[in-house]
Amino acid sequence: MLYRIRHTTEYVYASRVSHCYNMAHVTPRTSRRQQCLSSRVDVLPTANFSSQRTDYFGNQAYHFEIQKPHKKLVITSTSDVRTESQAYAPDLDLGISCRDARLAMQSSRDPEVLLAREFLMDSAMIKSAPELADFARDLFTDDKPLLSAVMELTRRIFTDFEYSPASTTIATPLQEVMANRKGVCQDFAHLQIAILRSLGFAARYVSGYLETLPPPGQEKLVGADATHAWLSVYVPGEGWFEYDPTNNCMAHEQHIITAWGRDFYDVTPLCGVIYGGGQNPVLRVAVDVTRMG
């Protein structure tokens, strides 16, 4: 599938910002199932300095500085991306077992496994815990294929938790998400990663976009698409596989990857430092994911 993605972020400040320094993850990356054909980032007011680099995780990080007074900041990323379905067996009951996957993660000297071990460790927003492992231990029996067990965990989170945008913030801890059984895509991705790591499996956070389709007979609204979050789990000998607990599915062509890392903090769409601006800036985000072919 060929998509054009337009992602606009606008900040309106209560008072003047004298200058700012920012980093954005808004350029889709190239992966095993996705190719970024072209991408452009436009900033208003015009940046005094900008650069793009590949970060530690292989994501495209865009840095820019604005050294002139302003009360509004607009960042627009426009990208053309070609996506494919994941390469996985239609029958998830095939493949390496949970027991063999755990053993490989513990003892294999394969270079790919060694690199994946980084995603077994705790990160800023995700901490392993016995109660997290207990939530899904029954699903990951020794002889069960790992791909199948992860799909069952995806389904359990989808079933047991309510999608509720008003119930959490970026900083809501996983213990609160577990207790209230409510959250959004970021929370559900963090939760599933935390459970997998607690059980001895490597998992990473994926941010990107999800194409949304209007109801039959209705036109698609401009800006109605959304940023999204899901996860991928490492299967020794087979590679990384993406799951979406918010939608109870494996990621497919409509899941467009921007970046991946240990958790949300590694792949924030925009972060930085501003001088001035006052309190409570107004933030507006609009995303359009358009099929081109």
Backbone as a ProteinNet text record, in pm:
[ID]
protein_1_A
[PRIMARY]
MLYRIRHTTEYVYASRVSHCYNMAHVTPRTSRRQQCLSSRVDVLPTANFSSQRTDYFGNQAYHFEIQKPHKKLVITSTSDVRTESQAYAPDLDLGISCRDARLAMQSSRDPEVLLAREFLMDSAMIKSAPELADFARDLFTDDKPLLSAVMELTRRIFTDFEYSPASTTIATPLQEVMANRKGVCQDFAHLQIAILRSLGFAARYVSGYLETLPPPGQEKLVGADATHAWLSVYVPGEGWFEYDPTNNCMAHEQHIITAWGRDFYDVTPLCGVIYGGGQNPVLRVAVDVTRMG
[TERTIARY]
84.5	0	89	52.2	126.1	44	105.7	37.2	112.6	36.6	94.9	44.3	139	105.1	140.7	45.4	68.1	36.3	135.8	123.8	159.2	59.8	79.7	62.3	161.4	157	166.5	72.3	69.2	62.5	153.4	150.3	119	24	-6.1	21.9	113.4	160.4	88.1	77.4	11.9	95.8	225.9	315.7	431	512.7	616	722.4	761.9	877.2	997.3	1104.7	1220.6	1302.9	1320.7	1387.3	1359.3	1379.6	1349.4	1443.4	1458.2	1542.5	1459.1	1444.2	1349.3	1406	1347.8	1375.5	1242.4	1225.5	1100	1125.2	1038.3	1032.9	905.5	912.1	793.5	821.8	938.8	973.8	962.7	873.1	860.2	992.7	1020	1143.9	1122.4	1231.3	1227.1	1251.5	1169.7	1180.2	1163.4	1153.4	1138.1	1012.4	906.5	780.1	739.6	829.9	793.5	910.7	881.3	985	938	1018.7	989.9	1049.6	964.2	1007.9	1055.8	990.9	1030.8	971.2	1035.1	983.6	1037.8	954.5	994.7	934.6	1012.2	964.1	971.8	859.1	851.7	820.5	890.6	873.4	845.4	744.4	712	705.3	776.5	865.5	985.1	1048.1	1159	1270.7	1321.2	1427.8	1557.8	1630.9	1764.1	1865.6	1837.9	1926.6	1842.2	1871.7	1803.9	1898	1877	1956.7	1877.4	1912.2	1848.1	1955.1	1932.8	2030.2	1957.2	2029.8	1977.7	2013.9	1914.9	1943.5	1988.1	2006.8	2058.8	1975.4	1843.1	1753.9	1729.6	1795.6	1776.9	1663.7	1603.2	1496.4	1554.5	1472.5	1512.5	1471.1	1570.5	1546	1576	1478.1	1491.6	1511	1624.1	1656.8	1641.1	1583	1576	1577.1	1629	1634.9	1568.4	1489.8	1431.3	1481.4	1550.4	1613.6	1553.4	1422.1	1351.8	1221.9	1172	1049	930.2	846.1	726.4	621.9	495.3	385.6	313.4	356.7	298.8	408.2	403.7	498.7	420.1	452	383.9	488.8	479.2	568.6	483.1	515.8	440.6	535.1	504.8	581.5	495.6	552	482.1	568.2	512.3	591.9	512.9	584	528.1	589.8	504	549.7	480.1	556.2	499	505.6	392.4	385.8	341.6	373.3	330.2	279.2	211.8	171.9	295	282.4	392.2	414.2	539.1	572.1	564.6	448.9	433	344.5	357.1	279.2	131.5	42	-101.5	-144.6	-79.3	-109.5	-11.7	-58.8	28.6	65.4	7.1	42.2	166.9	237.9	366.4	476.8	599	711.6	764.9	864.1	934.6	840.7	862.7	778.9	823.1	736.5	770.2	893.3	901.9	1017.8	1145.9	1146.1	1268.2	1304.9	1204.1	1232.3	1298.3	1248.5	1309.8	1454.5	1476.6	1612.1	1705.8	1658	1741.1	1775.2	1677.8	1703.2	1804.7	1810.5	1902.4	2042.7	2054.2	2183.2	2240.2	2160.5	2210.7	2317.7	2418.2	2522.6	2503.7	2388.8	2358.3	2357.3	2423.1	2430.1	2293.4	2196.1	2063.4	1995.3	2013.5	1957.2	2025.4	2155.6	2228.4	2178.7	2151.9	2099.9	1958.6	1878.9	1740.7	1733	1836.6	1832.2	1816.5	1858.8	1839.1	1692.6	1602.5	1460.1	1397	1480.8	1436.7	1445.3	1526.1	1557.1	1452.1	1446.3	1357.8	1399.2	1301.9	1327.8	1255	1262.1	1210.6	1063.7	982	837.9	787.4	876.7	834.5	924.8	865.7	939.1	875.2	958.7	908.3	862.1	763.7	711.2	642.7	648.2	583.9	434.7	364.7	220.3	189.2	279.8	259.8	276.4	377.9	395.8	276.5	222.6	110.2	-14.4	-27.8	-145.3	-158.2	-44	-49.3	30.8	76.2	161.9	92.9	-38.2	-111.3	-113.8	-92.1	-94.9	35.7	145.2	278.8	334	258.2	303.2	419.6	499.8	626.5	611.4	512.3	502.5	423.1	360.9	279.1	369.1	338	414.4	408.9	522.3	528.8	436.4	433	347.5	200.8	157.4	19.4	-6.4	89.4	72.6	65.8	148	144.3	10.9	-44.2	-175	-283	-273.8	-371.3	-359.5	-237.7	-219.1	-276.2	-253.8	-310.9	-462.2	-522.9	-669	-715	-638.7	-677.8	-676.3	-573.8	-569.1	-684.8	-711.7	-822.5	-955.7	-972.6	-1098.9	-1112.6	-1003.5	-1010.6	-996.7	-949.2	-923.7	-1012.6	-1053.2	-1140.7	-1058.2	-1083.1	-1019	-1087.9	-1012.4	-1071.4	-971.5	-979.8	-881	-868.2	-976.2	-972.1	-915.1	-884.2	-848.7	-700.4	-613.8	-470	-403.8	-279.3	-193.8	-67.4	22.2	148.4	224.1	210.4	290.9	220.8	100.8	28.8	106.7	138.4	215.7	134.6	204.8	137.3	54.6	98.5	21.6	-118.8	-129.2	-260.5	-343.5	-280.2	-351.4	-405.1	-322.9	-366	-482.3	-474.7	-577.7	-711.1	-706.3	-829.7	-882.8	-796.1	-834.9	-882.4	-818	-852	-724.6	-731.3	-615.8	-633.8	-520.8	-518.3	-409.3	-385.4	-294	-154.2	-104.3	27.2	29.2	-75.9	-82.6	-86.8	-167.1	-182.2	-53.2	16.3	145.2	246.8	256.6	347.9	314.1	185.6	143.9	185.1	158.3	192.7	343.8	418.9	565.3	612.1	556.8	597.2	568.7	453.7	419	515.8	544.2	634.9	775.1	826	958.3	959.8	852	844.1	846	802.1	800	925.7	1019.3	1145.4	1154.4	1065.4	1066.7	1099.7	1171.6	1211.5	1098.7	1068.3	961.5	997.4	957.5	987.4	861.3	865.2	753.9	762.6	649.3	644	545.8	589.2	498.4	480.5	367.1	342.4	202	143.2	11.5	-74.6	-204.9	-300.4	-404.7	-413.3	-515.7	-653.6	-741.5	-879.8	-970	-1074.4	-1168.9	-1303.8	-1370.2	-1500.4	-1609.4	-1721.3	-1834.7	-1878.7	-1936.6	-1981.6	-2072	-2044.9	-2126.8	-2088.3	-1989.3	-1946.8	-1806.1	-1780.7	-1648.5	-1552.8	-1426.8	-1325.8	-1298.1	-1294.4	-1271.2	-1122.7	-1091.1	-952.1	-900.9	-782.2	-722.6	-777.8	-859	-927.5	-843.2	-731.6	-644.9	-569.7	-487.2	-429.3	-289.9	-212.9	-91.1	-133.2	-48.1	-86.7	37.4	14.5	124	88.9	187.1	171	306.9	335	459.4	505.9	631.6	680.5	756.8	746.2	811.2	914.7	1025.4	1131.7	1114.5	1116.6	1106.7	1241.4	1319.2	1452.2	1446.5	1533.8	1540.6	1440.7	1344	1239.3	1227.9	1274.2	1271.3	1164.7	1131.4	1037.5	898.4	795.6	656.8	574.9	490.5	417.7	274	232.2	97.5	35.5	-95.2	-167.9	-277.4	-251.3	-353	-474.2	-461	-575.1	-680.9	-637.3	-729.6	-735.3	-670.3	-678.2	-636.4	-516.7	-471.4	-319.4	-265.1	-127.9	-125	-17.4	-7.6	-9.5	-72.2	-84.9	-48	-88.7	-47.4	-90.1	-199.1	-249.6	-173.5	-83.9	2.5	132.4	156.7	271.5	369.1	490	587	661.6	666.9	753.4	885.1	876.3	997.2	970.9	1079.2	1065	1177.8	1151.1	1247.7	1205	1263.8	1231.8	1093.2	1053.2	920.5	893.5	785	743.1	851.2	925.5	1024.8	1131	1158.6	1260.1	1210.6	1078.9	1024.1	918.4	926.4	826.9	819	697.8	686.7	757.6	751.9	819.4	857.8	981.7	1026.7	1131.6	1154.1	1253	1244.4	1307.4	1314.7	1272.1	1184.6	1146.1	1178	1204.2	1228	1114.1	1031.9	913.4	790.7	687.7	568.6	452.5	479.2	371.4	320.6	201.1	143.5	42.6	31.6	-74.5	-87.4	13	-0.7	-111.3	-171.1	-275.2	-206.7	-236.6	-177.1	-284.4	-255.6	-344.9	-263.6	-315.9	-248.7	-348.8	-306.5	-391.3	-308.1	-365.4	-295.6	-386.9	-329.7	-400.4	-318.4	-378.6	-317.2	-399.8	-340.3	-414	-357.4	-443.7	-400.8	-370.5	-250	-209	-209.9	-219.2	-219.1	-192.9
-118.6	0	124.8	223.5	349.4	457.4	525.8	629	761.1	869.8	1001.5	1042.9	1078.6	1115.4	1261.2	1335.3	1475.4	1489.8	1526.4	1536.7	1679.1	1751.2	1890.5	1905.9	1966.7	1997.9	2149	2206.6	2352.2	2385.8	2470.9	2525.4	2675	2719.7	2861.8	2898.7	2994	3027.7	3150.4	3155.7	3267.6	3394.3	3379.4	3494.3	3456.9	3551.2	3532.9	3432.5	3344.8	3256.4	3324.6	3340.3	3410.2	3319.1	3192.8	3096	2955.6	2855.5	2717.4	2620.6	2502.9	2396.2	2267.8	2200.3	2089.4	1969.4	1852.4	1730.4	1663.7	1620	1558.8	1421.1	1326.4	1197	1196.1	1252.3	1263.4	1213.4	1155.3	1099.3	947.7	885.3	739.1	671.3	561.8	489.5	378.7	328.4	211.6	87.7	-14.3	-137.7	-256.6	-373.6	-496	-494.2	-427.5	-426.2	-286.3	-190.6	-54	20.1	104.7	187	331.7	420.5	563.5	614.9	656.3	697	841.8	927.5	1067.6	1127.4	1233.4	1298.5	1440.3	1531.6	1671.1	1725	1802.2	1867.2	2017.8	2086.9	2232.8	2290.9	2398.3	2462	2610.1	2659.3	2803	2849.1	2956.3	3034.4	2953	3000.2	2927.2	2906	2783.1	2750.7	2819.3	2867.6	2922.5	2812.8	2694	2579.3	2453.8	2359.3	2229.7	2121.9	2000.5	1887	1759.7	1657.2	1527.4	1422.1	1332.4	1227	1097.3	988	857.5	834.7	811.9	797.8	655.7	630.7	502.6	384.2	403.1	293.1	284.7	370.1	369.9	457	536.3	628.2	757.3	828.8	958.5	1067.9	1135.2	1242	1376.2	1466.9	1598.5	1702.8	1772.2	1875.1	2012.5	2106.7	2243.2	2344.6	2463.2	2574.7	2696.3	2767.1	2894	3000.8	3099.2	3200.6	3338	3340.8	3467.6	3462.2	3574.8	3573.6	3521.5	3441.7	3389.6	3350.2	3352.7	3310.8	3187.9	3141.8	3020.3	2939.9	2808.8	2717.4	2611	2591.1	2490.1	2400.5	2269.9	2171.9	2080.7	2072.1	1988.8	1890.4	1762.9	1656.5	1596.1	1586	1525.2	1411.8	1291.3	1173.3	1082.1	1016.9	909.5	778.4	681.5	555.7	439.3	335.1	211.3	104.7	41.1	-59.8	-194.7	-298.5	-434.6	-500.9	-611.9	-691.2	-755	-792.3	-861.2	-998.8	-1040.2	-1174.8	-1269.7	-1330.6	-1425.7	-1539.7	-1650.8	-1768.2	-1743.8	-1773.3	-1757.1	-1836	-1947.8	-2029.4	-1991.8	-1916.5	-1873.1	-1986.7	-2103.8	-2219.1	-2289.8	-2227.5	-2279	-2192.3	-2241.8	-2160.5	-2202	-2128.5	-2159.1	-2152.2	-2240.7	-2244.9	-2138.8	-2110.5	-2013.4	-2057.8	-2185.6	-2235	-2216.5	-2254.6	-2243.2	-2097.3	-2011.8	-1869.7	-1811.1	-1848.2	-1799	-1845.5	-1972.7	-2026.7	-1956.9	-1930.5	-1861.3	-1720.4	-1651.3	-1516	-1515.8	-1623.5	-1631.1	-1675.5	-1764.5	-1829.8	-1819.7	-1782.1	-1778.4	-1671.1	-1702.2	-1604.2	-1547.2	-1575.4	-1520.8	-1368.2	-1298.2	-1151.2	-1082.8	-1135.5	-1073.7	-1087.3	-1203.5	-1224.1	-1131.9	-1118.1	-1030.1	-886.5	-840.1	-705.1	-692.4	-797.6	-793.2	-791.6	-839.8	-845.3	-708.4	-604	-469.4	-443	-505.1	-481.8	-577.4	-646.6	-721.8	-636.3	-531.9	-454.6	-347.4	-302.6	-192.4	-65.7	21.6	151.2	258	382	493.3	476.3	427.1	418.2	276.5	178.2	37.8	-36.7	-87.4	-165	-303.2	-406.3	-542	-558.9	-645.8	-669.5	-805.6	-876.1	-1008.4	-1004.5	-898.5	-892.7	-878.2	-818.7	-808.8	-946.1	-1019.3	-1155.1	-1243.3	-1226.2	-1309	-1285.8	-1165.1	-1133.8	-1225.5	-1277	-1354.7	-1483.8	-1523	-1641.5	-1765.2	-1775.8	-1893.2	-1904.9	-1793.8	-1796.1	-1845.1	-1834.4	-1861.7	-1992.3	-2099.1	-2231.1	-2277.2	-2367.7	-2404.7	-2445.1	-2527.2	-2584	-2498.6	-2391.7	-2309.6	-2227.6	-2217.7	-2130.5	-1985.2	-1918.4	-1783	-1687.7	-1696	-1607.5	-1620.1	-1741.1	-1764.1	-1707.5	-1727.2	-1676.6	-1524.5	-1458.4	-1311.8	-1263.7	-1333.7	-1295.7	-1311.2	-1414.4	-1432	-1321.3	-1278	-1165.6	-1037.8	-1016.2	-901	-899.2	-1014.6	-1025.8	-1002.1	-1049.9	-1031.9	-883.9	-811.2	-668.1	-596.2	-630.7	-569	-594.5	-713.9	-752.5	-695.4	-696.9	-661.2	-512.2	-435	-293.4	-208.7	-94.1	-2.1	110.7	138.4	253.4	379.1	463.9	580.9	695.8	785.6	892.8	985.1	1001.2	1094.7	1031.6	903.5	833.6	840.1	871.9	872	991.8	1016.2	1114.6	1043.6	1118.3	1059.7	996.2	1054.8	1012	912.2	865	772.7	642	600.1	476.7	352.6	245	122.1	62.9	81.4	28.5	88.8	216.6	281.6	230.8	209	153.2	14.8	-65.9	-200.6	-194.2	-103	-94.7	-47.6	50.7	108.9	39.2	-39.7	-113	-18.2	99.3	197.3	259.9	308.8	376.3	402	434.1	459.3	372.6	391	300.9	300	417.2	420.7	334.1	343.5	265.6	116.3	76.7	-65	-123.2	-43.8	-89.7	-104.6	-3.8	-12.9	-133.2	-155.3	-265.7	-400	-420.5	-549	-569	-463.1	-473.6	-511.3	-446.1	-474.2	-619	-669.5	-809	-903.7	-879.2	-965.9	-964.1	-845.7	-838.7	-909.8	-896.2	-961.9	-1113.5	-1163.9	-1308.3	-1357.1	-1267.3	-1308.5	-1294.1	-1212.3	-1193.6	-1048.3	-1028.3	-893.9	-829.1	-704.3	-631.3	-483.5	-417.3	-275.6	-198	-68.3	23	76.3	78.9	127.3	243.2	354.4	467.1	488.8	544.5	568.1	618.6	573.8	619.3	498.9	518.4	415.2	478.8	427	476.5	442.7	540.9	517.9	534.8	455.9	459.4	509.3	598	651.6	545.2	566.5	474.9	469.7	358.2	347	463.1	519.9	629	767.6	775.6	905.7	939	1069.6	1113.9	1115.6	1093.3	1098.2	1242.8	1271.8	1407.6	1440	1563	1608.4	1611.6	1554.1	1553.5	1448.2	1354.4	1258.3	1137.1	1117.6	1005.1	1037.5	946.8	965.9	906.9	964.5	895.2	772.7	672.7	547.2	482.9	386.2	313.3	166.3	81.7	-62	-117.1	-242.9	-301.7	-411.2	-448.3	-566.6	-653.1	-782.5	-880.6	-956.4	-989.5	-1060.6	-1211	-1280.5	-1426.7	-1481.3	-1543.9	-1592.1	-1679.5	-1648.4	-1723.5	-1681	-1595.6	-1556	-1404.6	-1326.5	-1180.9	-1115.7	-991	-909.2	-914.8	-923.9	-931.1	-827.7	-753.7	-639.8	-678.3	-632.7	-658.3	-526.5	-516.2	-394.9	-430.1	-413.5	-450.1	-358	-235.2	-143.8	-195	-263.3	-310.6	-462.5	-532.8	-678.9	-743.9	-705.9	-760.1	-754.6	-822.5	-800.1	-679.5	-602.7	-485.6	-529.9	-446.3	-479.5	-357.4	-356	-248.1	-110	-102.1	28.1	83.2	4.6	50.8	103.1	231.5	297.1	338.9	286.1	304.8	436.9	513.9	631	596.8	535.4	510.3	398.6	338.3	243.3	262.7	218.7	232.5	150.5	180.5	104.7	138.6	266.9	311.9	446.8	511.1	636.9	744	750.9	856.6	853.1	736.4	726	779.2	792.9	821.5	931.4	1022.3	1128.6	1204.5	1233.7	1306.1	1440.7	1510.1	1640.4	1663.4	1700.1	1736.6	1846.9	1919.6	2025.2	2121.5	2236.9	2340.5	2472.1	2546.7	2680.4	2780.3	2902.2	3011.6	3110.9	3121.5	3205.1	3122	3186	3114	3118.2	3149.4	3152.4	3013.8	3009.2	2885	2827.2	2693.7	2621.5	2658.5	2629.3	2653.7	2567.8	2617.4	2542.4	2452.6	2323.8	2227	2172.1	2173.6	2112.2	2017.4	1897.8	1798.1	1747.7	1745.6	1691.2	1594.3	1478.1	1376.3	1333.3	1330.4	1278	1164.6	1048	932.8	902.4	927.8	918	807.2	718.7	613.1	671.1	637.1	686	574.5	452.1	339.5	208.7
0	0	0	-80	-86.6	-17	80.1	157.1	149.3	156.7	185.5	324	411	547.9	569.5	620.1	656.6	805.3	882.5	1028.1	1068.4	1121.7	1160.3	1311.3	1374.8	1517.6	1533.4	1607.1	1624.6	1773.5	1817.9	1952.9	1944.9	2025.7	2039.9	2185.3	2206	2339.8	2394.7	2525.9	2592.1	2584	2582.3	2568.8	2477	2446.5	2345	2389.2	2297.4	2315	2249.9	2325.3	2268.9	2178.6	2219.2	2132.7	2185.2	2099.2	2137.2	2066.5	2128	2075.2	2080.4	1968.5	1960.9	1885.3	1916	1841.4	1809.9	1685.3	1642.3	1580.5	1614.1	1545.1	1461.5	1342.8	1256.6	1115.3	1094.6	964.4	971	895.6	899.8	865.9	932.4	909.1	807.2	754.7	666.6	751	730.9	808.8	715.6	774.4	695.3	609.8	657.2	582.4	535.2	542.9	510.7	449.3	350.5	287.3	283.5	341.1	333	202.1	109.1	-24.2	-26.4	51.6	59.8	185.6	236.7	355.7	363.3	412	427.9	556.7	631	752.4	732.1	751.9	741.3	878.5	914.7	1044.8	1024.6	1096	1098.6	1243.5	1281.1	1196.1	1148.1	1042.5	982.1	1083.4	1088.5	1183.6	1144.3	1244.7	1220.9	1193.2	1247.8	1226.3	1229.1	1139.6	1142.5	1090.4	1137.3	1091	1114.9	1041.3	1059.3	1078	1172.6	1199.2	1229.1	1219.1	1259	1404.4	1489.7	1632.2	1666.4	1793.8	1841.7	1793.5	1784.6	1747.7	1597.8	1519.5	1374.9	1327	1417.3	1380.3	1321.7	1246.5	1193.2	1292.5	1348.6	1445.6	1379.9	1383.6	1321.3	1431.6	1426.9	1525.6	1461.8	1538.5	1486.1	1600.8	1568.1	1662.5	1600.1	1679.9	1637.9	1734.4	1683.2	1767.1	1741	1720.2	1699.2	1779.3	1827.5	1906.5	1825	1891.1	1824.9	1928.8	1888.3	1975.5	1921.2	1802	1744.7	1676.7	1695.6	1632.4	1557.9	1429.8	1348.2	1283.1	1306.9	1245.5	1158.2	1029.9	936.6	869.1	884.8	819.1	709.2	588.4	474.6	420.7	416.9	379.6	287.6	195.6	113.2	158.9	189.3	248.3	179.9	150.2	97.7	206.9	235.3	339.9	283.7	358.5	325.8	453	435.9	550.8	613.9	740.9	805.9	743.6	742.2	695.8	814.6	834.3	944.1	897.5	965.5	928.6	959.2	864.6	892.5	1015.6	1040.8	1157.2	1267.8	1366.9	1476	1570.1	1549.4	1631.9	1582.1	1488.7	1443.8	1502.7	1497.1	1541.7	1678	1726.4	1849.3	1969.8	2065.3	2184.7	2284.8	2380.8	2485.5	2563.5	2596	2671.2	2591.3	2465.8	2385.4	2360.7	2348	2329	2453.5	2572.3	2696.4	2707.4	2677.1	2687	2590.6	2470	2371.1	2418	2475.4	2523.2	2637.3	2713.2	2826.8	2787.8	2688	2667.4	2526.1	2427.5	2290.3	2273.9	2192.1	2158.9	2019.3	1958.7	1826.6	1834.3	1741.2	1748.7	1753.2	1679.3	1679.7	1815.7	1879.7	2012.8	2113.3	2103.5	2195	2183.4	2061.1	2043.5	2099.7	2085.3	2133.7	2285.5	2354	2500.7	2564.5	2494.3	2547.5	2578.6	2501.6	2518.2	2619.4	2695.2	2812.6	2938.2	2934.2	3053.7	3080.5	3206.5	3242.3	3169.4	3147.4	3086.4	3167.2	3122.4	3202.1	3239.7	3147.5	3171.2	3190.9	3179.3	3187.4	3284.6	3392.5	3492	3504.1	3499.6	3519.6	3664.1	3683.5	3817.7	3822	3937.1	3947.3	3915.1	3958.8	3934.1	3786.4	3711.2	3566.7	3501.4	3544.5	3492.2	3528.1	3650.3	3694.2	3609.6	3551.8	3471.7	3350.8	3300.9	3176.1	3182.9	3300.2	3308.5	3252.1	3271.9	3225.7	3073.9	3004.1	2857.3	2796.9	2872.4	2818.7	2874.4	2856.5	2899.5	2812	2863.3	2799	2653	2623.1	2488.9	2390.7	2437.3	2347.5	2255.5	2126.6	2036.4	2084.7	2084	2137.1	2060.8	1927.5	1849.7	1891.1	1917.5	1958.6	2097.8	2188.9	2325.2	2327.3	2246.8	2242.7	2186.2	2089.1	2035.1	2141.8	2223.3	2330.9	2434.3	2463.9	2555.3	2495	2365.3	2295.5	2311.9	2294.4	2305.5	2449	2547.1	2687.8	2725.2	2683.8	2713.6	2645.9	2521.7	2448.2	2519.3	2572.6	2636.9	2776.9	2853.9	2995.7	3023.2	2924.8	2947.4	2856.7	2909.3	2836.1	2774.8	2647.7	2584	2633.4	2705.1	2769.4	2766.6	2666.3	2650.5	2770.4	2848.6	2961.5	3088.8	3085	3209.5	3243.4	3147.1	3172.5	3105.7	3147.1	3081.3	3035	2972	2927.3	3042.5	3162.8	3277.2	3368.8	3334.9	3422.5	3438.5	3562.5	3581.2	3547.6	3512.7	3473.1	3586.8	3710.7	3823.6	3826.9	3791.8	3789.3	3671.7	3558.8	3443.5	3477.8	3543.1	3583.4	3680.9	3776.7	3879.7	3822.9	3731.8	3679.6	3554.9	3491.1	3369.2	3259	3249.8	3147.8	3093.7	2968.7	2912.7	2764.3	2699.8	2555.3	2493.9	2364.1	2293.6	2355.4	2399.7	2463.2	2588.9	2671.2	2793.9	2764.4	2666	2636.5	2577.2	2494.4	2441.3	2554.3	2641.8	2756.6	2843.6	2868.1	2952.7	2894	2765.5	2705	2701.8	2675.4	2678.4	2818.6	2919.4	3057.2	3095.3	3052.9	3082.7	3012.9	2886	2810.9	2871.9	2906.3	2968.1	3103.3	3178.8	3309.2	3295.8	3180.4	3154.7	3083.3	3052.2	2992.1	2841.7	2781.2	2637.1	2603.5	2494.8	2453	2374.7	2408.7	2338.9	2333.4	2225	2209.2	2170.9	2197.1	2173.6	2031	1961.4	1823.6	1816.9	1759.6	1738	1588.6	1552.1	1409.6	1386.7	1276.4	1234.8	1199.9	1214.6	1176.2	1085	963.2	872.3	927.2	931.3	972.2	851.7	846.1	733.6	782.9	707.4	749.5	738.4	806.5	789.9	644	601	462.3	422.1	306	255.1	303.2	393.8	444.9	396.4	380.3	339	458.1	426.8	531.2	569.2	698.9	746	742.1	704.1	704	847.8	868.9	1002.6	1095.3	1042.1	1128.8	1163.6	1094	1128.4	1257	1303.2	1435.9	1445.2	1537.3	1577.8	1658.4	1661.4	1724.4	1787.1	1873.9	1937.6	1946.6	1923.4	1939.6	1982.1	1962.1	2009.7	1915.7	1928.6	1858.9	1958.9	1940.3	2027	1945.6	2010.4	1939.5	1956.4	1843	1841.6	1793.9	1881.4	1842	1717.2	1622	1497.9	1392.9	1430.5	1336.9	1320.2	1417	1404.6	1490.2	1455.3	1531.1	1468.3	1555	1510.1	1586.4	1513.6	1569.5	1606.8	1725.3	1776.3	1822.9	1807.5	1843.8	1944.6	2075.8	2175	2175.9	2126.8	2121.6	2025.1	1919.8	1815.9	1804.8	1898.1	1903	1770.8	1723.3	1595.9	1588.4	1489.4	1451.9	1358.5	1363.3	1276.1	1130.4	1045.5	903.7	820.3	694.5	603.7	650.8	725.4	769.8	890	948.8	1057	995.5	1008.9	945.4	1054.5	1051.4	1159.4	1143.5	1251.9	1257.7	1325.9	1444.5	1522.5	1622.6	1670.6	1782.2	1882	2005.6	2113.2	2232.9	2349.4	2470.6	2523.5	2510.7	2551.2	2485.2	2525.1	2461.3	2466.8	2577.4	2592.3	2482	2426.4	2320.7	2186.7	2169.1	2035.8	2038.9	2135.2	2143.4	2010.5	1960	1833.5	1836.5	1952.3	1963.2	2107.8	2129.6	2263.3	2249.5	2357.8	2350.8	2466.8	2448.5	2551.2	2488.5	2559	2513.4	2624.1	2583.7	2677.5	2662.8	2768.9	2763.6	2732.8	2677.7	2636.6	2732.9	2860.2	2956.8	2993	3049.3	3097.4	2997.6	2999.9	2927.9	2780.5	2701.3	2556.9	2497.3	2390.4	2320	2216.5	2221.6	2129.8	2037.6	1908.2	1808.9	1722.1	1700.4	1616.5	1512.3	1387.4	1279.7	1197	1167.1	1088.3	974.2	853.3	736.7	677.1	666.6	602.9	478.1	360.7	235.1	149	103.2	12	-125.7	-175.6	-306.7	-411.3	-366.7	-459.1	-389.1
[MASK]
+++++++++++++++++++++++++++++++++++++++++++++++++++++++++++++++++++++++++++++++++++++++++++++++++++++++++++++++++++++++++++++++++++++++++++++++++++++++++++++++++++++++++++++++++++++++++++++++++++++++++++++++++++++++++++++++++++++++++++++++++++++++++++++++++++++++++++++++++++++++++++++++++++++

